[in-house]
Amino acid sequence: MGGLGRVLTSLSVLAAASVGLAHPSSSPNALEKRADEPCKQVADSYEKQFAKDPDGPFFVSAELAHECLTSVPINKGDALRLVDGLTSFWKWQSTIDFLKDPPPGYLLPETDLVGELKKIREKVTKGEYGNEYELQAALSALARTTHDGHFGLQLDAASVFKFRRSRAGPLVSVSEDGKALPKIYSFYDLNATDAQFTPSPIKKIDGKDAVEWLREKSLEGNTQDPDALYNDMFYSIPTEANGGFGGFYTQTGVYTGPSVTFTFENGTTTEYENRASFKFPFTEIEDGKDFYKKFCSEELGKGYKKRDDSMEAAPVLEPRAGSKKRRPFPDAVVESKNGDVAGYFLDGDHGDTAVLSAYTFEGSGNDGSIKFQEAVTEFLTECKKAGKKKLIIDIISNGGGTILLGYDMFKQLLPDHEPNDAFNIRAHEQLDIIGTKVHDILNDNKETAADREERDGIYDLDSYVNMKGKKFKDWDEFYGPETVGNGYKFSHLARWDLNNKESSERGSGGIVVSGYHDRVNVPEKVFEKDDMVILTDGTCGSTCAIFTNLMQKAGVRTIGVGGRPREGPMQAVGGVKGAQVLTYQRIFQTASVVFNTYASDQEKREWAGTDLGEIYRTGKYILARTVQDGKGARVNYRNAIDPKDDKRTPLQFVYEAANCRIWMTRHMVKDMKPLWIAAAEAAFKGGYCISGSTPDLPRDDRKENGLFRPFSTSF
């Protein structure tokens, strides 16, 4: 029977009738009214849970959390101040022009950020938003239409609760035999210990075809490819290692409804209550007005607003011995300090194959980047000692991290190749003012504390080289701008100067990329590029996208796993392909330094009416209204570009299919080894690829396109 032992239970929270100091009325009607206030009910529940476990997280029903949010009044003046302040920040988004009219091949709808923001402003002016949450939900939904993992807008009220379908549990999409189209299952059902229980696929969700329901909900995600969006809804071991259980299981600020209903193929139907979790202190809150006062403050530095929005979910799998971070994985041959990267050896028929698994390029911890780099070096050394001939590079669920760690892993794997990539930056007045000023003060033969802060940073031209490997002589030579696309203005193409030790160490947690400067003498390659394959679920983005792009251009093949239940290809990289993220906090700090330290009185007057002046005047308020004082709001700063593309189309809009595609099976849900073996079979032994997923290129084109050994699509 589907949904074994998980029937809907009522967890409505009963509020205690108590008199709050901020509400002096003592009439019975007033007390009863306050007891009925949904935010007061949340506060009462928080108080009880806090007494048992002060660290949280704390839970209430999703319905109660939503009722609390929709009871929060909207302040029209504050709302207009918030909406008006976003436009100047959004002009830093590198793809904002292309999003209005995406190039051919982009698979998602267009979006006009500034135009739609004006419509939201009109609705605020007309009083058409009934509460603060309704406004913030509209703004957040607009931000999500970019499908850009670097473009985020975590607003204060909308980020208080995480809505969870946790009683229904994570979902998985698995094929019965690796060849049949996959079906949807409850992760809980596949892990049931009752020998008499047979899991049944989920046929419908809330009365709608399960696949179609998930496909529609997946569009609330932040990846730019339909298959990546679909995969992001499901549980996987790397996703759990990253602290999540899939987009179906939990969403921040997006209401899940009070419950979710599964109809199983065996005819049973089960309804599950949805929940909401939070970690912020719900103290001194009697109603929606108190909620607004506490969580929608214009003050920077509020303790509960500076907390990281992430939280640990209750573990789904039993902890295994060894690394806490990589506990769902097999035992590793080599593992970095925080588990970001690890290496494994396969056995049996694939005893010549190794696996390098990186589910993030974060480089976690004070010396995380150094430990990441060292772990890759150590593992390749162990591979050579053990005589390994093949390598699977597993980047499933890798959303990115420290930029230069991507370059470093590329150079360690292919030390005889140079990075063949490029970037450009959207040209706009704010960037021109900052870049010109920073360049001038760094070249005035003076050295101040402010200069040292900017030197070797993202506005210092010494951090970059042009496409010939030479330095730009001045800001204008870099900035241009040049006209691309439909009249869009961008800087000239550039690359990171990987020989700039100071820039590298400053921006990467202390490492210098292998093959450069004092790491120029790196070991010889251990694996030929024909004998390596990248395994991806398409959610790879940011630094992971940079790494994969470099490897693909060098001729390394890719295998995609999962995706929508249909034949045909999927992208290897479906996450954000932008080359760097920039937070609102960083933008505001730079604007403040330029105005307060570098600008003359005349320049301050001239810039007052510009977007940079707007950020300088109103930026603190915008930062205060976002998670972590502006770290929870961000833009994509630079586009990744194919150096050979004269049209300068951002890779974000360029479709590039993986060389092969395989399905997940039940055995792969709880154990990575069967997945790695399936990838090894497809890559190195002519194993099965989904029909239509392998490019059928003429033999003469295979080398140029990286298909050194075609994948098989036969049974």
Salt bridges, closest charged atoms under 4 A:
ASP44 OD1 - LYS40 NZ 2.63
ASP84 OD1 - ARG121 NE 2.56
ASP97 OD2 - ARG426 NE 2.81
GLU116 OE2 - LYS119 NZ 3.19
GLU132 OE2 - ARG625 NH2 2.99
ASP156 OD2 - ARG625 NE 2.46
GLU176 OE1 - ARG666 NH2 3.76
GLU212 OE2 - ARG215 NH2 2.81
GLU216 OE2 - LYS208 NZ 2.54
ASP227 OD1 - ARG564 NE 2.99
ASP227 OD2 - ARG566 NH2 2.96
ASP227 OD1 - ARG661 NH2 3.84
GLU240 OE2 - ARG327 NH2 2.78
GLU265 OE2 - LYS183 NZ 3.36
GLU286 OE1 - ARG34 NE 3.76
ASP287 OD2 - HIS23 NE2 3.94
ASP290 OD2 - HIS23 NE2 3.34
GLU298 OE1 - ARG81 NH1 3.59
GLU299 OE2 - LYS302 NZ 3.96
ASP331 OD1 - ARG320 NH2 2.01
ASP367 OD1 - LYS337 NZ 3.17
GLU374 OE1 - LYS371 NZ 3.73
GLU382 OE2 - LYS385 NZ 3.74
ASP416 OD1 - HIS417 ND1 3.07
ASP416 OD2 - LYS525 NZ 3.35
GLU418 OE2 - LYS411 NZ 3.21
GLU447 OE1 - ARG455 NH2 2.88
ASP462 OD1 - LYS471 NZ 3.02
GLU482 OE1 - HIS492 ND1 3.72
GLU482 OE2 - ARG648 NE 2.93
ASP497 OD2 - LYS471 NZ 2.50
ASP518 OD2 - LYS501 NZ 3.04
GLU528 OE1 - LYS525 NZ 3.10
ASP531 OD1 - LYS390 NZ 3.05
ASP531 OD1 - ARG709 NH2 3.55
GLU603 OE1 - LYS437 NZ 2.86
ASP611 OD2 - LYS91 NZ 2.86
GLU614 OE1 - ARG617 NH2 2.89
ASP629 OD2 - LYS306 NZ 3.61
ASP642 OD2 - LYS553 NZ 3.40
GLU681 OE2 - HIS350 NE2 2.89
